[in-house]
Amino acid sequence: MTKASLSAVVMLAVTILVTGPVVACEVPSDAAALQQELLTHLNAERRAAGLTALKLSSKLDKAAQALACDNAERKSISHESSDGATLKTRLKRVGYAFRTAAENTGRGFASGKRAVEWWMGSDKHRANILLRKVREVGIGIAVSDAPDSKLHWILDLGAGR
């Protein structure tokens, strides 16, 4: 093995260790519109409860998208990624220093509106959405392989330090 190829292998190993599992990921072509739709309905629920609107965070988006891809690959709705990482670990990986963090997962919702409706009908998911302390959000959306082809949603909520 040449010095250059050894260096490339070492860099790949470091990348995998730092970023977590590498999975193929199909993102829906309308992901940006789906994300905006979810954010609109999420913030409508927060306003109705007298809470501040959430702002998108690129770091939380990165963490949410990684788990959405991982879950789509496994056809799962897990809060634990395939390498065993928890929300806390995944947020550290993307450099998000937080005081408060929470996560909702979902699978099969055809729209952002439907995802929020379902989460609001679940006590634990609703409590996460209505956490008074959170100020930022990341939204990950990925599609599982055919024939399943379902949308996998991750909502990471946080308040940075």
Secondary structure, DSSP 8 states (H G I E B T S, - for coil): --HHHHHHHHHHHHHHHHH------B--TTHHHHHHHHHHHHHHHHHHTT----EE-HHHHHHHHHHHHHHHHHT---SS-TT---HHHHHHHTT--EEEEEEEEEE--SSHHHHHHHHHTSHHHHHHHT-TT--EEEEEEEE--TTT--EEEEEEEEEE-
